Each structure stands twice: as structure tokens, then as C-alpha cells.
Amino acid sequence: MKKIIALLSFFTVLLLLPGCGSSADTANNTPKSDSLYVFDEIPADTTAKVLDITPVSTPDPVPVVSQKKTVHYVQIGAFSTEDKAHEFVEIAKKKLKKDFKIFYSQSLLLHVVQVMPSFSSKVEAETYRNELWKIKDYKDAWVTSAEE
């Protein structure tokens, strides 16, 4: 009888083993209807359309224009005293028939005499300076530039 009980127990265990698998194994073997996705079919006559995307052009940055302009002066003298500068200007007015500006230059520590009015281009200033070089008293004339 012990043999019969052992055999029955053995067969019972064999019958129950397949049903004792993990729930994950069981879940993988049975497909869920909501986890499947069927791709929509694309009709045969549909072709991919290329979109005409023209890049939006950004305006060029506006350059910052300096309000200052460069002017050119013909300088005809520099003196240690204001009196000497004024004496020189009185003589130059008679010879050149021009106006002059006298100012004290902190960088030179001299009273500077310039022909007025100023010139808008360096070429014009150099041309006038070259004419002054022909006159003995103005051989030291030179062109200076400044921003106004």
C-alpha cells in the first residue's frame, strides 16, 4: 500500500507541475488585445510632399554710426606764450588772407595756431599745406586731424 500511495503522490505532483509556472510565463504566452498596435495602412497613391520652407531672413544689424566726424587742420605755428601766437597771427592774416584759431595744447604745453576753417578731407588739407610750404615763413606747416 505504501507503494500505491507513493505512486499516486508522484503522479499528482507530475500533474500539478505545469500549472505551477510563474505568472509572467503565463502572461507572455497569452497576448492581450489592448497591448497590440496595428499600424494604419498608407494608401499606395500617397507620396511624401516636400514642404517649401524658406528661411526667414533676419535684417542685417544696423551699424552704429558715430556722430563725430574727422576734420583736418593746417597748423602753422606753436608758441610758448599767447602774445607771440597773437603777433604771428596778425602777420599771417596780412600774408594769407585767412582766419586763424589760437588755442593752448595741454599735451604740447604750447599755444597752437591753426588755419581756419578746417578741411573736410585730408587731401584738401595737404594740398593747402603744400602751397604754404612755398612761402618761407610757413615751411613748418603740417596737417593735424581731430574728431568733432
C-alpha positions as YAML, in Angstrom:
chain: A
units: angstrom
residues:
- id: 1
  name: MET
  ca: [0.00, 0.00, 0.00]
- id: 2
  name: LYS
  ca: [2.86, 2.32, 0.61]
- id: 3
  name: LYS
  ca: [3.89, 1.78, -2.99]
- id: 4
  name: ILE
  ca: [0.45, 2.77, -4.26]
- id: 5
  name: ILE
  ca: [0.36, 5.95, -2.16]
- id: 6
  name: ALA
  ca: [3.86, 6.84, -3.35]
- id: 7
  name: LEU
  ca: [2.85, 6.29, -6.99]
- id: 8
  name: LEU
  ca: [-0.33, 8.32, -6.59]
- id: 9
  name: SER
  ca: [1.64, 11.13, -4.95]
- id: 10
  name: PHE
  ca: [4.19, 11.01, -7.74]
- id: 11
  name: PHE
  ca: [1.52, 11.26, -10.47]
- id: 12
  name: THR
  ca: [-0.28, 14.04, -8.62]
- id: 13
  name: VAL
  ca: [2.94, 16.05, -8.45]
- id: 14
  name: LEU
  ca: [3.55, 15.49, -12.18]
- id: 15
  name: LEU
  ca: [0.06, 16.68, -12.99]
- id: 16
  name: LEU
  ca: [0.37, 19.83, -10.88]
- id: 17
  name: LEU
  ca: [3.85, 20.92, -12.06]
- id: 18
  name: PRO
  ca: [2.83, 22.51, -15.37]
- id: 19
  name: GLY
  ca: [0.19, 24.62, -13.57]
- id: 20
  name: CYS
  ca: [2.77, 25.97, -11.08]
- id: 21
  name: GLY
  ca: [4.65, 28.10, -13.57]
- id: 22
  name: SER
  ca: [5.21, 31.83, -12.82]
- id: 23
  name: SER
  ca: [2.52, 34.33, -13.70]
- id: 24
  name: ALA
  ca: [4.99, 36.11, -16.01]
- id: 25
  name: ASP
  ca: [5.35, 32.97, -18.12]
- id: 26
  name: THR
  ca: [1.61, 32.69, -18.32]
- id: 27
  name: ALA
  ca: [1.19, 36.36, -19.21]
- id: 28
  name: ASN
  ca: [3.74, 36.13, -22.03]
- id: 29
  name: ASN
  ca: [2.01, 33.17, -23.57]
- id: 30
  name: THR
  ca: [-1.39, 34.86, -23.75]
- id: 31
  name: PRO
  ca: [-1.50, 38.03, -25.82]
- id: 32
  name: LYS
  ca: [-3.53, 40.96, -24.55]
- id: 33
  name: SER
  ca: [-5.73, 42.63, -27.09]
- id: 34
  name: ASP
  ca: [-5.01, 46.16, -25.78]
- id: 35
  name: SER
  ca: [-1.19, 45.81, -25.94]
- id: 36
  name: LEU
  ca: [-1.07, 45.19, -29.69]
- id: 37
  name: TYR
  ca: [-0.93, 48.05, -32.18]
- id: 38
  name: VAL
  ca: [-1.60, 47.56, -35.83]
- id: 39
  name: PHE
  ca: [-0.13, 50.32, -37.99]
- id: 40
  name: ASP
  ca: [-2.52, 52.18, -40.21]
- id: 41
  name: GLU
  ca: [-2.09, 51.31, -43.80]
- id: 42
  name: ILE
  ca: [-0.78, 54.05, -46.08]
- id: 43
  name: PRO
  ca: [-2.63, 54.25, -49.37]
- id: 44
  name: ALA
  ca: [-0.42, 53.43, -52.36]
- id: 45
  name: ASP
  ca: [-1.07, 56.74, -54.19]
- id: 46
  name: THR
  ca: [0.14, 58.91, -51.30]
- id: 47
  name: THR
  ca: [3.58, 60.41, -51.87]
- id: 48
  name: ALA
  ca: [5.63, 62.34, -49.41]
- id: 49
  name: LYS
  ca: [5.30, 66.07, -50.00]
- id: 50
  name: VAL
  ca: [8.31, 68.31, -49.52]
- id: 51
  name: LEU
  ca: [7.36, 71.46, -47.70]
- id: 52
  name: ASP
  ca: [8.70, 74.66, -49.19]
- id: 53
  name: ILE
  ca: [10.26, 76.17, -46.12]
- id: 54
  name: THR
  ca: [12.07, 79.35, -46.96]
- id: 55
  name: PRO
  ca: [14.26, 80.50, -44.11]
- id: 56
  name: VAL
  ca: [13.17, 83.79, -42.68]
- id: 57
  name: SER
  ca: [15.92, 86.27, -43.26]
- id: 58
  name: THR
  ca: [16.86, 88.43, -40.36]
- id: 59
  name: PRO
  ca: [17.71, 92.01, -41.13]
- id: 60
  name: ASP
  ca: [21.37, 92.91, -41.08]
- id: 61
  name: PRO
  ca: [22.35, 94.68, -37.89]
- id: 62
  name: VAL
  ca: [22.43, 98.40, -38.32]
- id: 63
  name: PRO
  ca: [25.97, 99.64, -37.79]
- id: 64
  name: VAL
  ca: [26.36, 102.21, -35.10]
- id: 65
  name: VAL
  ca: [27.34, 105.38, -36.85]
- id: 66
  name: SER
  ca: [29.49, 107.70, -34.88]
- id: 67
  name: GLN
  ca: [28.08, 111.19, -34.72]
- id: 68
  name: LYS
  ca: [31.63, 112.51, -34.73]
- id: 69
  name: LYS
  ca: [33.33, 113.42, -37.95]
- id: 70
  name: THR
  ca: [37.01, 113.77, -38.64]
- id: 71
  name: VAL
  ca: [38.22, 117.21, -39.62]
- id: 72
  name: HIS
  ca: [41.68, 118.25, -40.72]
- id: 73
  name: TYR
  ca: [43.58, 121.40, -39.82]
- id: 74
  name: VAL
  ca: [46.68, 123.02, -41.19]
- id: 75
  name: GLN
  ca: [48.79, 124.07, -38.24]
- id: 76
  name: ILE
  ca: [51.26, 126.84, -38.95]
- id: 77
  name: GLY
  ca: [52.83, 127.54, -35.58]
- id: 78
  name: ALA
  ca: [53.19, 126.71, -31.88]
- id: 79
  name: PHE
  ca: [54.43, 129.26, -29.34]
- id: 80
  name: SER
  ca: [55.42, 129.28, -25.69]
- id: 81
  name: THR
  ca: [53.41, 132.46, -24.98]
- id: 82
  name: GLU
  ca: [49.99, 133.61, -26.12]
- id: 83
  name: ASP
  ca: [51.39, 137.03, -27.03]
- id: 84
  name: LYS
  ca: [53.84, 135.53, -29.53]
- id: 85
  name: ALA
  ca: [50.99, 133.46, -31.04]
- id: 86
  name: HIS
  ca: [48.86, 136.62, -31.50]
- id: 87
  name: GLU
  ca: [51.76, 138.54, -33.09]
- id: 88
  name: PHE
  ca: [52.31, 135.65, -35.52]
- id: 89
  name: VAL
  ca: [48.59, 135.56, -36.41]
- id: 90
  name: GLU
  ca: [48.50, 139.31, -37.19]
- id: 91
  name: ILE
  ca: [51.33, 138.90, -39.70]
- id: 92
  name: ALA
  ca: [49.79, 135.69, -41.17]
- id: 93
  name: LYS
  ca: [46.40, 137.39, -41.71]
- id: 94
  name: LYS
  ca: [48.06, 140.00, -43.92]
- id: 95
  name: LYS
  ca: [50.04, 137.44, -45.95]
- id: 96
  name: LEU
  ca: [47.50, 134.62, -46.24]
- id: 97
  name: LYS
  ca: [44.16, 136.44, -46.07]
- id: 98
  name: LYS
  ca: [42.72, 133.66, -43.84]
- id: 99
  name: ASP
  ca: [41.29, 133.36, -40.35]
- id: 100
  name: PHE
  ca: [43.16, 131.52, -37.59]
- id: 101
  name: LYS
  ca: [42.45, 129.78, -34.35]
- id: 102
  name: ILE
  ca: [44.75, 130.01, -31.33]
- id: 103
  name: PHE
  ca: [44.42, 127.50, -28.50]
- id: 104
  name: TYR
  ca: [46.57, 126.15, -25.72]
- id: 105
  name: SER
  ca: [47.53, 122.49, -26.15]
- id: 106
  name: GLN
  ca: [47.87, 120.68, -22.81]
- id: 107
  name: SER
  ca: [49.79, 117.85, -24.46]
- id: 108
  name: LEU
  ca: [52.33, 120.19, -26.13]
- id: 109
  name: LEU
  ca: [52.28, 122.89, -23.45]
- id: 110
  name: LEU
  ca: [52.26, 125.44, -26.30]
- id: 111
  name: HIS
  ca: [49.87, 127.94, -27.89]
- id: 112
  name: VAL
  ca: [48.96, 126.44, -31.25]
- id: 113
  name: VAL
  ca: [47.95, 128.42, -34.37]
- id: 114
  name: GLN
  ca: [45.74, 126.71, -36.97]
- id: 115
  name: VAL
  ca: [44.32, 127.94, -40.27]
- id: 116
  name: MET
  ca: [40.53, 128.26, -40.30]
- id: 117
  name: PRO
  ca: [38.21, 126.91, -41.47]
- id: 118
  name: SER
  ca: [39.08, 123.23, -41.10]
- id: 119
  name: PHE
  ca: [39.18, 120.89, -44.11]
- id: 120
  name: SER
  ca: [36.76, 118.00, -44.56]
- id: 121
  name: SER
  ca: [39.31, 115.81, -46.34]
- id: 122
  name: LYS
  ca: [42.94, 115.19, -45.59]
- id: 123
  name: VAL
  ca: [43.83, 115.63, -49.27]
- id: 124
  name: GLU
  ca: [42.44, 119.17, -49.24]
- id: 125
  name: ALA
  ca: [44.39, 119.99, -46.08]
- id: 126
  name: GLU
  ca: [47.60, 118.55, -47.53]
- id: 127
  name: THR
  ca: [47.13, 120.49, -50.76]
- id: 128
  name: TYR
  ca: [46.80, 123.76, -48.84]
- id: 129
  name: ARG
  ca: [49.79, 122.86, -46.64]
- id: 130
  name: ASN
  ca: [51.88, 122.18, -49.76]
- id: 131
  name: GLU
  ca: [51.01, 125.69, -51.03]
- id: 132
  name: LEU
  ca: [52.10, 127.15, -47.66]
- id: 133
  name: TRP
  ca: [55.45, 125.35, -47.88]
- id: 134
  name: LYS
  ca: [56.29, 127.57, -50.87]
- id: 135
  name: ILE
  ca: [56.23, 130.59, -48.52]
- id: 136
  name: LYS
  ca: [59.37, 130.96, -46.38]
- id: 137
  name: ASP
  ca: [57.58, 131.70, -43.05]
- id: 138
  name: TYR
  ca: [55.34, 128.60, -43.30]
- id: 139
  name: LYS
  ca: [57.77, 125.82, -44.24]
- id: 140
  name: ASP
  ca: [56.97, 124.13, -40.89]
- id: 141
  name: ALA
  ca: [53.20, 123.87, -41.55]
- id: 142
  name: TRP
  ca: [51.66, 120.43, -41.05]
- id: 143
  name: VAL
  ca: [48.29, 118.71, -41.08]
- id: 144
  name: THR
  ca: [46.57, 117.56, -37.91]
- id: 145
  name: SER
  ca: [43.28, 115.68, -37.61]
- id: 146
  name: ALA
  ca: [40.65, 115.61, -34.90]
- id: 147
  name: GLU
  ca: [37.19, 114.19, -34.31]
- id: 148
  name: GLU
  ca: [34.45, 116.71, -33.70]
...
